[in-house]
Amino acid sequence: MNIIIGISWPFANGELHIGHAASSLPGDVIARYHRLKGNKVILVSGTDCHGTPTEVKALKEKRSPKEIVDECHVSFAKDFKDFGISFDLYNRTDDDYHKKFVQEQFVKYYENGFLEEKEEEQLYCEHCNMFLADRYIIGICPKCGADIKGDECEKCGSLLTIDEVKDTKCAICGNATSYKKNKNLYFKLSKFQDKINDLLESKRNSWRENAVNFTERYLKEGIPDRCATRTLNYGIDIPIEGFKDKKIYGWFENVWGYVTASKKYAEANGLNWEEFWKKGENKIYLVHAKDNIPFHTVIFPSLLLATNDNYALPDKIISDEYLTIDGEKLSKSKGNYITLRHLLDTYSLDGIRYYLSINNPESRDFNFTYEGFINSINGELLGKWGNFVNRTLQFINKSFDGKINSTNIDAEIENKLIELYENVGKNIDNGDTKEGLSKIFEFISYSNKYFDENTPWTLAKEDPNKCQDILYNCSNIIFNINNLLKPYLVESTKNVENYLNQKNDSWNYSRLKEITLSKEINPLYNRYDKEIIEKEKENFAKIRNK
């Protein structure tokens, strides 16, 4: 099976925060699982380079947009790599390969009648002397009365046209907007209403509930045509006469990045990209936070359908709820965020990955706290898994010089492990990565109980042969649980394989052979002093108060 996994592209503006990390991590877990299954996997994402925010930031800092983008791209790529996200290609939307492909699609749409020219009055800021992109317009939602930025209301979830927003002002300077005539091309998104409805019905049981609910709402309201061009300086040129002073709007071209990055990687590695993206033996996962749902369930499928080129449509929409801090959505302007880099520089990689995986906001928002983070590492990752590995292997080294001759398997434990592979695999394949990890840690608790109830410290003196049987089964558990944890934990799992001097590179139960352990068994994880919690809270308060 050919597997495409696309993680949403962070916009080139500032640093990656823990919200990006939380919503991206399931994509990496799914990719690592499918590789262990022996499937061909392409995991892609990249930096979203074009848009008004980049140009505004460049103006403020007296730099070029490309300088801003270059800086962000290097930072993002390093953070994702250090976070263990195993991208096959982390690309960027100002890449020439991406630009050329997107321009080709744009011309096809124009020739096939999916782009319509409209001259209209568009919101303009006289003070900033610029047409305003939707995200740089603030106003009032006409449906619920909430303050709104852009064309989507976070409170009620409505996807609006910008002319529906009331009391509009420029988000850059705060002045009231006016209207000025501008000529643009609109993509006829409304033509795909019925096909998107058919897609939703066919994938209803494969998409996250929030994706289903949001998409149903958009369909009920009626999918509007959407402007596909923008007045920008930095972006993808429009190869159509009469519009060469404009750029392709970001919503139109950034989602094509999933295809262009996959295609670019496939061609460089001797793979046929169409086997991944055209209809056949393939599966497509799109992984993102809930604010990106309409781009992945409505817009991107419509763009694929409009090609009439046999593209497969998304099979799995893995759309997380939000990671929050103090119960609020992360906000750089309010200082209500924690950078991923801070966690990477301060804590163990697997500690971060464990906490964000076991608390992944699959069905409801999750509130990040340093208390929860530190207690989770100390009490669960170290206290349950690290403890089980350490106590078992250290005991073997101490009491049996690192060698166990027994391979007498406990049939009940073996059957439980075989069943665990099947159940966790189903969870990950379905995108329920949190549930999969929860099942693994339930078994770890069972394993610690098995160790305690069989008292190997007593058996070592009274019945050494039976003791070796118990320790062999504990080691066999470690061998297989460690393998089940590979999609989630990327450093400590290698250490366990080194301790056991054995490894399994497939998603299959495998019996451990006779045991000869490494002489040096170190704890898998460090225990963090709880004083660090107060220090982190103090530092965070300083950032918020700046």
VOGU-3710 file (C-alpha; in Angstrom, 3 decimals, decimal comma):
1> mniiigiswp> 0,000/0,000/0,000  1,182/3,516/-0,855  0,678/6,024/1,944  0,657/9,828/1,714  0,711/11,773/4,959  0,508/15,548/4,728  1,064/17,672/7,818  -0,272/21,229/7,576  2,247/23,861/6,498  3,137/26,422/9,182
11> fangelhigh> 3,063/30,009/8,014  6,383/31,875/7,838  5,777/34,086/10,822  7,709/33,713/14,088  8,554/30,403/15,747  6,857/27,028/15,970  4,899/26,679/19,196  3,601/23,673/21,092  0,300/23,862/19,217  2,137/23,165/15,953
21> aasslpgdvi> 3,944/20,297/17,672  0,759/18,727/19,047  -1,153/18,843/15,756  1,827/17,600/13,713  2,870/14,684/15,918  0,035/12,272/14,934  1,247/12,474/11,324  4,706/11,271/12,326  3,287/8,468/14,496  1,156/7,284/11,562
31> aryhrlkgnk> 4,123/7,453/9,168  6,418/5,454/11,465  3,707/2,841/11,980  3,124/2,343/8,264  6,859/2,029/7,618  7,007/-0,748/10,225  4,065/-2,355/8,417  6,169/-2,420/5,256  4,094/0,134/3,361  5,620/2,760/1,076
41> vilvsgtdch> 5,269/6,072/2,888  5,769/9,684/1,849  5,490/12,145/4,753  5,540/15,782/3,665  5,012/19,329/4,807  6,776/22,631/4,373  6,856/26,323/5,077  3,907/28,402/3,823  5,815/31,385/2,431  3,352/33,761/0,811
51> gtptevkalk> 0,899/36,243/2,223  0,270/39,676/3,618  1,637/38,873/7,122  5,074/38,189/5,650  5,026/41,434/3,701  3,852/43,451/6,708  6,535/41,893/8,917  9,158/42,655/6,259  8,035/46,277/6,082  8,163/46,683/9,841
61> ekrspkeivd> 11,641/45,150/10,062  12,901/46,815/6,875  13,810/43,489/5,314  12,682/41,628/2,202  9,903/39,008/2,469  12,377/36,378/1,287  14,684/37,149/4,205  11,778/36,614/6,606  10,814/33,372/4,877  14,377/32,030/4,725
71> echvsfakdf> 14,836/32,620/8,431  11,556/30,936/9,331  12,136/27,987/7,024  15,523/27,182/8,551  14,070/27,512/12,043  10,993/25,388/11,269  13,008/22,640/9,559  15,415/22,375/12,498  12,641/22,353/15,096  10,711/19,623/13,273
81> kdfgisfdly> 13,869/17,545/12,800  14,845/17,886/16,463  11,263/16,982/17,409  11,728/13,714/15,535  9,251/14,373/12,715  10,504/11,985/10,042  9,658/14,015/6,944  10,629/12,531/3,614  10,597/16,100/2,357  10,051/19,357/4,198
91> nrtdddyhkk> 9,566/21,796/1,345  8,544/25,467/0,919  5,910/27,161/-1,225  8,384/29,557/-2,843  10,226/26,541/-4,251  10,447/26,775/-8,063  9,209/23,199/-8,468  6,066/24,024/-6,479  5,506/27,325/-8,292  5,707/25,774/-11,764
101> fvqeqfvkyy> 3,261/22,984/-10,912  0,752/25,373/-9,319  0,920/27,743/-12,314  0,177/24,813/-14,637  -2,937/23,932/-12,613  -4,029/27,567/-12,548  -3,861/27,820/-16,341  -5,848/24,571/-16,694  -8,564/25,926/-14,418  -8,714/29,133/-16,407
111> engfleekee> -8,931/27,308/-19,731  -11,580/24,911/-18,386  -13,790/27,702/-17,097  -13,263/27,231/-13,360  -11,824/30,720/-12,913  -14,122/33,685/-13,404  -13,011/37,289/-13,784  -14,719/39,767/-11,494  -14,234/43,463/-11,015  -15,441/44,342/-7,591
121> eqlycehcnm> -15,038/46,706/-4,758  -12,508/45,311/-2,318  -11,643/46,427/1,179  -8,786/48,894/1,157  -6,854/50,725/3,845  -6,138/54,337/2,886  -3,704/54,695/5,770  -1,598/51,628/4,814  -2,211/52,254/1,092  -2,989/48,614/0,346
131> fladryiigi> -5,773/46,169/-0,443  -6,336/44,046/2,620  -6,052/40,277/2,662  -8,899/38,707/4,614  -6,736/37,908/7,633  -5,873/41,592/7,945  -9,485/42,626/8,349  -11,153/42,711/11,754  -14,837/43,171/12,384  -18,005/41,592/13,777
141> cpkcgadikg> -19,427/38,194/12,846  -22,876/38,739/11,291  -24,142/35,420/12,672  -23,118/35,448/16,326  -21,822/38,971/16,973  -18,327/37,870/18,039  -15,190/39,813/17,207  -13,696/38,267/14,096  -10,442/38,359/12,195  -10,611/37,425/8,539
151> decekcgsll> -13,406/35,386/6,986  -13,834/32,640/9,576  -15,468/33,016/12,968  -13,690/30,961/15,613  -16,636/31,250/17,997  -19,439/29,879/15,824  -17,292/28,294/13,096  -18,957/30,118/10,206  -16,976/30,402/6,965  -17,959/33,799/5,560
161> tidevkdtkc> -17,296/35,951/2,554  -15,411/39,017/3,679  -18,178/41,387/2,554  -20,479/39,750/5,116  -18,261/40,868/8,011  -19,627/43,944/9,794  -17,779/47,082/10,981  -14,562/46,187/9,211  -11,250/47,766/10,179  -7,646/47,313/9,133
171> aicgnatsyk> -5,960/44,898/11,558  -2,593/46,534/10,865  -3,369/50,138/11,806  -6,886/49,920/13,279  -8,450/52,443/10,898  -11,798/51,871/9,255  -11,645/50,337/5,799  -13,100/51,666/2,576  -13,929/49,995/-0,720  -11,905/50,348/-3,900
181> knknlyfkls> -12,368/48,653/-7,257  -10,082/45,726/-7,995  -10,077/43,003/-10,642  -9,585/39,404/-9,517  -10,137/35,817/-10,581  -12,574/33,737/-8,564  -12,440/29,950/-8,362  -15,909/28,444/-8,861  -15,939/26,495/-5,631  -19,744/26,408/-5,604
191> kfqdkindll> -19,712/24,003/-8,566  -18,325/21,293/-6,272  -21,031/21,456/-3,591  -22,593/18,119/-4,593  -19,272/16,324/-5,039  -18,009/17,505/-1,662  -21,264/16,263/-0,150  -20,685/12,872/-1,824  -17,121/12,823/-0,498  -18,324/13,568/3,014
201> eskrnswren> -20,893/10,784/2,911  -18,330/8,275/1,635  -15,747/9,228/4,287  -18,081/10,006/7,183  -16,692/7,144/9,291  -13,065/7,880/8,355  -12,882/11,576/9,197  -12,705/13,069/12,669  -16,057/14,121/14,090  -15,116/17,810/14,070
211> avnfterylk> -14,225/17,575/10,361  -17,584/15,977/9,596  -19,496/18,564/11,636  -17,686/21,586/10,202  -17,992/20,314/6,629  -21,699/19,651/7,089  -22,095/23,243/8,244  -20,273/24,633/5,205  -22,412/22,519/2,897  -25,608/23,606/4,642
221> egipdrcatr> -24,630/27,278/4,317  -23,653/26,738/0,678  -20,052/26,756/-0,522  -19,280/30,200/-1,991  -16,947/30,917/-4,883  -13,604/32,107/-3,580  -11,136/34,734/-4,748  -8,007/33,041/-6,119  -5,813/36,091/-6,752  -4,356/38,749/-4,523
231> tlnygidipi> -2,495/42,045/-4,765  0,838/41,051/-3,225  4,508/41,650/-3,944  5,803/38,250/-2,828  4,004/35,220/-4,158  3,462/33,005/-7,195  3,024/34,963/-10,421  -0,179/34,494/-12,406  0,651/33,402/-15,987  -2,542/34,884/-17,444
241> egfkdkkiyg> -2,830/38,156/-19,352  -4,509/40,912/-17,416  -3,488/39,517/-14,032  0,287/39,664/-14,106  0,224/42,409/-11,486  -1,349/39,933/-9,035  -0,233/36,779/-7,219  -1,993/33,464/-6,634  -3,828/33,576/-3,329  -2,236/31,430/-0,606
251> wfenvwgyvt> -5,298/29,258/0,047  -5,197/28,149/-3,588  -1,535/27,203/-3,803  -0,404/26,092/-0,339  -2,619/22,972/-0,240  -1,116/21,913/-3,576  2,126/21,661/-1,600  1,122/18,182/-0,461  1,185/17,041/-4,073  4,253/18,994/-5,213
261> askkyaeang> 6,373/17,925/-2,246  5,345/14,271/-2,719  5,961/14,448/-6,458  9,349/16,094/-5,997  10,422/13,479/-3,439  9,125/10,568/-5,522  10,926/11,681/-8,679  14,198/12,119/-6,764  13,893/8,623/-5,283  12,764/6,517/-8,231
271> lnweefwkkg> 9,108/6,311/-7,213  6,010/6,868/-9,315  4,214/9,777/-7,644  0,934/8,942/-9,358  0,796/5,626/-7,472  0,471/7,723/-4,315  -1,913/10,445/-5,536  -4,017/8,923/-8,294  -6,798/6,429/-7,596  -5,495/2,965/-6,740
281> enkiylvhak> -3,928/1,103/-3,813  -3,202/4,142/-1,721  -4,318/6,008/1,370  -4,104/9,762/1,995  -3,934/11,265/5,484  -4,184/15,027/6,035  -3,091/16,079/9,527  -3,837/19,505/11,022  -5,640/21,486/13,717  -9,361/22,215/13,471
291> dnipfhtvif> -8,943/25,767/12,160  -7,640/24,240/8,927  -10,597/21,893/8,366  -12,313/23,751/5,461  -9,064/23,944/3,504  -8,665/20,163/3,696  -12,253/18,924/3,407  -13,726/21,494/0,999  -11,106/23,545/-0,838  -8,341/21,002/-1,491
301> pslllatndn> -10,710/18,223/-2,661  -12,433/20,743/-4,964  -9,092/21,766/-6,470  -8,237/18,101/-7,038  -11,619/17,368/-8,604  -11,359/20,389/-10,914  -8,288/18,908/-12,596  -10,362/16,003/-14,007  -7,120/14,086/-13,621  -8,148/11,035/-11,534
311> yalpdkiisd> -6,753/12,298/-8,243  -7,638/10,311/-5,148  -9,358/12,360/-2,450  -8,405/12,451/1,259  -9,166/9,212/3,078  -8,364/10,338/6,599  -8,850/13,824/8,004  -6,885/13,922/11,263  -8,080/17,270/12,594  -7,122/17,909/16,209
321> eyltidgekl> -8,947/20,209/18,548  -6,775/22,952/20,073  -3,947/22,744/22,546  -4,596/25,623/24,950  -2,747/27,415/27,733  -4,748/28,780/30,683  -7,798/27,582/28,790  -7,131/29,997/25,928  -6,115/29,385/22,323  -2,418/30,000/21,726
331> skskgnyitl> -1,764/33,586/20,675  1,571/35,149/19,815  0,141/38,664/20,097  -1,004/37,968/23,674  2,192/36,130/24,616  0,041/33,086/25,334  2,316/30,466/23,815  5,337/28,287/24,504  7,815/27,683/21,716  8,640/24,158/20,686
341> rhlldtysld> 12,311/25,170/20,766  12,083/25,957/24,482  10,829/22,452/25,263  13,416/20,837/22,975  16,259/22,748/24,623  15,079/21,964/28,153  13,525/18,499/28,242  14,000/15,020/26,782  12,614/14,468/23,310  10,665/11,348/24,255
351> giryylsinn> 9,262/13,098/27,314  7,818/15,812/25,065  6,530/13,319/22,490  4,954/11,157/25,186  3,120/14,030/26,883  1,792/15,479/23,631  0,767/12,021/22,378  -0,974/10,760/25,513  -2,834/14,083/25,763  -3,359/14,682/22,055
361> pesrdfnfty> -6,528/16,789/21,619  -8,266/14,263/19,372  -11,825/15,024/20,454  -11,614/18,025/22,809  -9,251/20,880/23,579  -6,388/20,000/25,908  -4,913/22,521/28,330  -1,111/22,373/28,582  0,298/22,890/32,083  3,834/22,465/33,335
371> egfinsinge> 2,454/20,516/36,320  0,856/18,017/33,985  3,919/17,878/31,755  6,443/17,192/34,534  4,154/14,836/36,474  3,396/12,894/33,304  7,074/12,284/32,581  7,936/11,427/36,186  4,865/9,393/37,026  3,977/7,662/33,768
381> llgkwgnfvn> 6,844/7,526/31,297  9,566/7,057/33,908  7,444/5,617/36,717  5,749/2,917/34,651  7,691/2,139/31,474  11,169/3,298/32,501  10,785/1,568/35,846  9,676/-1,731/34,304  12,600/-1,780/31,875  15,163/-0,771/34,466
391> rtlqfinksf> 14,048/-3,105/37,275  13,855/-6,114/34,925  17,142/-5,671/33,111  19,115/-4,508/36,131  17,881/-7,573/38,036  19,010/-9,895/35,231  22,450/-8,309/35,181  22,774/-8,425/38,948  21,379/-11,917/39,624  22,187/-13,811/36,414
401> dgkinstnid> 25,172/-11,936/34,993  23,031/-10,603/32,130  22,162/-14,041/30,718  18,824/-15,871/30,733  18,788/-19,342/29,214  15,030/-19,855/29,468  12,746/-19,219/26,494  9,651/-20,693/28,174  6,865/-18,440/27,039  3,719/-17,666/29,009
411> aeienkliel> 0,977/-18,368/26,453  -1,473/-15,919/28,053  1,025/-13,046/27,898  1,993/-13,943/24,344  -1,635/-13,888/23,206  -2,161/-10,541/24,930  0,845/-9,097/23,094  -0,324/-10,427/19,724  -3,753/-8,874/20,361  -2,106/-5,606/21,431
421> yenvgknidn> -0,271/-5,318/18,095  -3,572/-5,696/16,276  -5,508/-3,225/18,423  -2,839/-0,527/18,592  -2,250/-0,894/14,856  -5,942/-0,320/14,169  -5,918/2,785/16,380  -2,906/4,324/14,657  -4,154/3,421/11,177  -7,413/5,168/12,022
431> gdtkeglski> -5,559/8,237/13,316  -6,470/7,557/16,960  -2,859/7,766/18,098  -3,721/8,791/21,668  -5,918/5,720/22,132  -3,153/3,473/20,793  -0,628/4,823/23,288  -3,139/4,499/26,129  -3,569/0,794/25,336  0,198/0,278/25,403
441> fefisysnky> 0,502/1,898/28,827  -2,402/-0,137/30,180  -0,373/-3,219/29,263  2,730/-1,738/30,910  0,745/-1,426/34,160  -0,275/-5,078/33,791  3,384/-5,988/33,229  4,561/-4,219/36,388  1,891/-6,110/38,320  3,096/-9,400/36,780
451> fdentpwtla> 6,663/-8,635/37,913  5,545/-7,781/41,468  3,227/-10,757/41,900  5,903/-13,236/40,815  8,537/-11,844/43,238  11,671/-12,647/41,211  13,821/-11,387/44,097  12,543/-14,364/46,129  12,564/-16,877/43,287  16,203/-16,075/42,469
461> kedpnkcqdi> 17,131/-17,796/45,712  14,388/-20,415/46,024  13,778/-21,497/42,411  16,303/-19,981/39,942  14,829/-21,817/36,927  11,338/-20,463/37,535  12,856/-17,048/38,153  14,493/-17,174/34,732  11,127/-18,080/33,181  9,556/-14,968/34,766
471> lyncsniifn> 12,444/-12,742/33,745  12,388/-14,110/30,186  8,688/-13,222/29,894  9,302/-9,752/31,326  12,125/-9,250/28,825  9,922/-10,520/25,994  7,312/-7,977/27,040  9,971/-5,247/26,983  11,120/-6,345/23,530  7,625/-6,145/22,055
481> innllkpylv> 6,310/-3,136/23,969  9,426/-1,260/22,907  8,590/-2,115/19,305  5,007/-0,919/19,760  6,363/2,350/21,149  8,608/3,064/18,146  6,072/5,282/16,362  5,812/7,408/19,514  9,265/7,385/21,148  12,345/7,734/18,972
491> estknvenyl> 15,375/7,865/21,293  14,699/5,581/24,261  13,453/2,771/21,996  16,926/2,603/20,426  18,473/2,391/23,886  16,258/-0,573/24,818  17,279/-2,430/21,656  20,916/-1,847/22,559  20,327/-3,151/26,091  18,660/-6,311/24,744
501> nqkndswnys> 21,097/-6,714/21,829  18,080/-7,602/19,691  15,687/-5,634/17,489  12,488/-6,005/15,482  11,961/-3,809/12,436  8,386/-4,823/11,599  4,935/-4,363/13,101  4,678/-8,008/14,135  4,908/-9,832/17,424  8,261/-11,578/17,713
511> rlkeitlske> 9,614/-13,781/20,492  12,808/-12,678/22,130  15,701/-15,071/21,634  17,955/-16,213/24,467  19,013/-13,176/26,444  22,498/-11,733/26,706  22,188/-8,176/27,922  24,468/-5,227/27,586  26,632/-4,817/30,680  25,616/-1,184/31,074
521> inplynrydk> 21,926/-0,557/31,701  21,134/3,086/32,380  17,771/4,608/33,322  15,756/5,464/30,195  14,550/8,814/31,528  15,581/11,475/34,004  13,337/12,488/36,879  12,623/16,225/36,924  12,642/18,136/40,188  9,221/19,673/40,769
531> eiiekekenf> 10,895/23,009/41,484  11,191/23,408/37,732  7,395/23,787/37,548  7,420/27,046/39,505  10,413/28,352/37,552  8,648/27,669/34,254  5,463/29,346/35,451  7,425/32,426/36,519  9,196/32,608/33,144  5,912/32,207/31,292
541> akirnk> 4,298/34,991/33,332  7,163/37,322/32,378  6,642/36,569/28,684  2,895/37,243/28,915  3,440/40,520/30,716  5,866/41,939/28,136
//
